[in-house]
Amino acid sequence: MNSLAAWLVLLAYLAFAYKPWRDILARLNNRFGVWSVAVFLLPFLLATEFSTDLSRLWRMALYITLPTLWLSLSYKYPPLKGFFLSLTILNLWLPIEPDLFFIALDQLTPGIQVDVASLSALFEIPDVKAQLVSGVDLPISNLTGILLVLYLFLIHRPLKDIGFTFNLGLDDLKQALLGLLAFMLVGLPLGLALGFLRYLPDVPPFGEILLMLLAGYLLTALIEEVLFRGLIQNLVTERLGEFNQALPIAAVIFGLAHINNSTPRFEVPNWGYALMAGLAGAAYGWVWWRTKKVTASAITHALVNFVWGILFTG
């Protein structure tokens, strides 16, 4: 059952790009309403072989329930829509990276000692993995999060212009490569000048390159693009009505989302990483705006990560 959970969550994630699957979920949503989100407990239960303790099950159930509640309230009370949408995103994101939020809180309250580790443990969802194939484990809890995001904002309360589709044309690829080039022209010289990047190439065999690109695209870049471009930049653009205003705001949020990552010569809170990620986020946001497809901006995102990973340390 553990392996079944891995395949189930991966295929369900990819299937959101296709209309027949979305139609099935739409019928589920029409039939059961908000209760339909209970189906997203299934991968967790399969991965734990239905033997998890009640505390872990309760945490997962709460993780699925709270964002659904806030999203429903955002439409029920239009004057408070922005507030409830913010709570929705916070409740989807915080349990995945609780340390990020408490590191930020620690920076904002210099006179108060914040126990990041203890507070993070209170909010994080259970760390459950399932084996896809030998040597490859998938983070079931985290992937449940992206399934929930896609269900809530593509099916339950559809949000325009997320663009979760693999129907990508040559122009989409062109925009993705232009975004990569734009970031490289600015980000590489800046990163090298700051000492954040150091040229240290380590190019793996071709087979490993393909696996790195595929895994980096599906399990990191695309997931982050759904959150930061598909939701956050999308909602900020809708709120402000101006792409030129929304892009830097979303880029700054994306940059700050990386202060909990430690790198050589830059400790946590990692402001060097925040700066570099913010610049990269501007490139990803531009690609998403040009294509209206998170799957296109995720190409730029995955390529930046890949080039950084094999040619530089940072």
C-alpha positions, 0 to 999 in steps of 0.5 A: 500500500505504501508504493500505491500511495506514491503512484496514486499521489503522483498520477493524481497530481499530473492528472490535474492538467487534463480535463477528464480528470478535472471533470471527475473531480468537479462531479465529486465537488458538486456531489459532496461540496466541501466534504469532498476534500476528505478524499485527500486523506487517502494517500496519507492513509495508504502510505501509513498502511492505515496504522497511523496514530490519531495525533498524526491523522488529526494533523493531516485532517486539520491541514486539509480542512482549515484551508478549505474552510477559509476559502469558503468563507472568502466567498461567503463574506466578500468584504473579507475576501482578501483576509480569508484568502491570505489565511487559506494560503498561510494554512496551506504553506505554514505546515510545510515550512513552519521554520520559515515563518518562525525564523521570520518572526524571530527577525521581526521581534528582536527583543523576544526569543523565538524557539524556532524548533519547538514552535515549528514542531507544533505546526508541521504536518507528519513527515510521511514518505512512500516508495515510488520505485527502489531508491525513490521516495516521495514526500506524501504529506507535501504532495498532498498539499499540492493536490489540495491547492490544485483541487481548491483553486481549479475545481472547488473555487476556480481561480483564473489563469493558473495555467496548470497544463502541459499543452505547451507550444514553441512560444511558451518554450521561447518565453521560458528560455528568455526568462532563463537568459534574463536571470542569468544576465543579472543573477550570475554576475551579481551572485559571483560578485557577492560571493554567493555563487562560486563556479565549481562545475560537476556535470553528471552523466546524461541519464542522471541529467534527465532524471534531475531535470524531470524530478526538479521540474515536477517535485520542486519547480512546478509545485513552487510555481503553482503556489507563488505564481499561480496563487500569490502573484495571480491574486496580487495582480487581481487585487492591484489590477497592475502586473507591474505592481504585482510582479515585484511584490510576488518576487519579494515574497518568493525571495523571503521564502528562502531565508531558511535555506543555509548555503556555504558562507551564508547562514540562516537567515540567508539574505543572500539566498533571498536576494538571488531567489527574489531576482529569479522570482521576477524572471519566473513571474514574467514568464508566467505573465507572458504565457499564463501557464505555471507549467511554462514558468516552471521550465525556467525555474527548473533550468535555473535550479539545474544550472545552479546545481551542476555549475555553481555552489552557493 
